[in-house]
Amino acid sequence: MTRVEQLARELDMQPDNLIRQSIEFFLRHKLKMIESELFLLARKYGVKTVTELDKLIKEGKFHEEDTFEDYFKFEIGRGSWRERG
């Protein structure tokens, strides 16, 4: 008996259902973590979108070298952070 089967039995669940629910929980948790990080980045720079941050960088309000890592975190995560114009 595998660990998944053993745990499923203890929880009175089917192993496939336990795996599916575990993956779903994990992905929802990761999404919340990403959205939280994006919210903090948006708040840090006073923007709602990566486009707004880019504009502020181009206007010289933030230095590109100072915002480089945050900018790319924002850019990569924007798939879950809906652009609001």
Beta strands, then each sheet from edge to edge (+ up, - down):
end
